[in-house]
Amino acid sequence: MPDERERDTRGQYAEETTDEDILTTIRESEFPAVTARWVADTLGIERPSAHRRLEKLHEDGEVKRGKLSPRVVIWWIPNE
């Protein structure tokens, strides 16, 4: 069965999850901070995609991040 997702101008699959979807998911979380794995599982996207999107949101100042260990990064929205 062919994949019928839309592709962008470079032929890559277009993102279906928006930055606002990610921010809303974090805001509505019962936790003060979340992991990329949690975001991915909650939104039904791949963990590398969630991590990449969270990194971009961090660069844009939308989320903060902290390392709990070399392998565990947490993300949160600064006080609005």
C-alpha positions in Angstrom: 0.0 0.0 0.0 1.6 3.3 -1.0 2.2 6.0 1.5 -0.1 8.9 0.6 1.4 11.6 2.9 2.1 14.9 1.3 5.7 15.7 0.3 7.4 19.1 0.4 9.2 20.7 -2.6 12.3 18.6 -1.9 10.3 15.3 -2.0 10.5 14.9 1.8 7.4 14.0 3.7 5.7 17.2 4.9 5.4 17.6 8.7 1.9 16.9 9.9 2.6 17.9 13.5 3.0 21.6 14.0 5.1 23.5 16.5 1.9 24.6 18.2 0.9 21.0 18.5 4.1 20.3 20.4 3.9 23.4 22.6 0.2 22.6 23.4 1.2 19.0 24.3 3.9 20.3 26.7 1.5 22.9 28.2 -1.2 20.3 28.8 1.2 17.7 30.3 0.8 16.8 34.0 4.6 17.1 34.3 6.6 20.3 34.6 9.1 19.0 32.0 9.0 16.3 29.4 11.4 14.2 27.2 11.5 13.9 23.5 10.4 10.3 23.8 7.3 11.4 25.8 6.5 14.1 23.2 6.9 11.5 20.4 4.8 8.9 22.1 2.1 11.4 22.9 1.9 12.9 19.4 2.5 9.6 17.5 5.7 10.8 15.8 9.2 9.4 15.7 11.6 10.3 18.6 14.3 11.8 16.3 11.7 14.0 14.7 10.4 15.1 18.2 14.0 15.8 19.3 14.8 17.8 16.1 11.6 19.9 16.5 12.3 20.5 20.2 15.9 21.6 19.4 14.4 24.1 16.8 11.9 25.4 19.4 14.8 25.8 21.8 16.8 27.8 19.3 13.7 30.0 18.8 13.4 30.6 22.5 10.0 28.8 22.8 11.3 26.0 25.2 14.1 25.5 27.6 16.1 22.4 28.1 18.2 20.7 30.7 20.3 17.6 30.9 19.5 15.1 33.7 22.3 12.9 32.5 24.4 12.5 29.3 21.5 10.6 27.7 18.4 12.3 29.3 17.3 15.7 28.2 14.2 17.4 29.5 12.2 20.2 27.9 9.8 22.8 29.4 8.1 26.0 28.5 9.5 29.0 30.4 7.0 30.9 32.5 4.7 32.7 30.1 
